[in-house]
Amino acid sequence: MVDRLAREKGGRTKKSSDQRYFVETLCRIEPTIAVAGSLARHFLVLIHRRDISVFDRWLVQASADHEPVLRRFAAGLHADLYV
């Protein structure tokens, strides 16, 4: 989905085989990186599409993430929007 969105915006999505291998290996070694990357990509898509219908679900997932940076980001968004 992210690749298609980037193509629609004229972005470059082609990664070298070395880049793909690096990212895949990193995600295998540290699964929290894979989860954080997925959340970040989904956030990018929902922002570009202005798809508020999935925002609350994304916010819950990010708030429960193991990565403190994502939790703080989600908490800041929640405070800005709902308090």
C-alpha positions in Angstrom: 0.0 0.0 0.0 2.8 2.4 0.9 4.7 1.6 -2.3 1.6 2.3 -4.4 1.0 5.6 -2.6 4.6 6.7 -3.2 4.3 5.8 -6.9 1.1 7.9 -7.1 3.0 10.8 -5.6 5.9 10.3 -8.0 8.2 9.0 -5.3 10.9 6.4 -5.7 10.1 3.1 -4.1 12.8 0.8 -5.7 15.2 -0.5 -3.1 18.4 -2.3 -4.0 18.7 -6.0 -3.0 21.2 -5.0 -0.4 18.8 -2.5 1.1 16.0 -5.0 1.2 18.3 -7.6 2.7 19.5 -5.2 5.4 16.0 -4.2 6.4 14.7 -7.8 6.4 17.7 -8.9 8.5 17.3 -6.1 10.9 13.6 -6.9 11.3 14.3 -10.6 11.9 16.9 -9.7 14.6 14.7 -7.1 16.3 11.0 -7.7 15.6 10.1 -4.4 17.4 11.7 -2.6 14.5 9.4 -4.4 12.1 6.4 -3.4 14.1 7.5 0.2 14.5 8.3 0.4 10.8 4.8 -0.9 10.0 3.1 1.6 12.3 5.2 4.4 10.7 4.3 3.3 7.2 0.6 3.1 8.1 0.7 6.5 9.7 2.2 7.9 6.5 -0.5 6.4 4.4 -3.4 7.6 6.6 -2.0 11.1 6.6 -1.5 11.2 2.8 -5.0 9.8 2.2 -6.5 11.8 5.1 -8.1 8.6 6.2 -9.5 9.5 9.7 -11.5 6.3 9.8 -8.4 4.2 10.7 -6.7 6.8 12.8 -8.2 5.8 16.2 -7.2 2.2 15.6 -3.7 3.3 14.6 -3.5 5.5 17.7 -4.4 2.5 20.0 -1.7 0.3 18.3 1.0 3.0 18.6 0.1 3.7 22.2 0.6 0.0 23.0 3.9 -0.3 21.1 7.1 -1.4 22.8 9.0 1.5 21.4 8.9 4.5 23.8 9.3 7.0 21.0 6.1 5.8 19.3 4.2 5.7 22.5 5.2 9.3 23.3 4.3 10.4 19.7 0.9 8.7 20.1 0.4 10.2 23.5 1.2 13.7 22.1 -1.3 13.2 19.3 -3.9 12.0 21.7 -3.4 15.0 24.0 -3.6 17.4 21.0 -6.8 15.9 19.7 -8.8 14.6 22.6 -7.9 16.7 25.6 
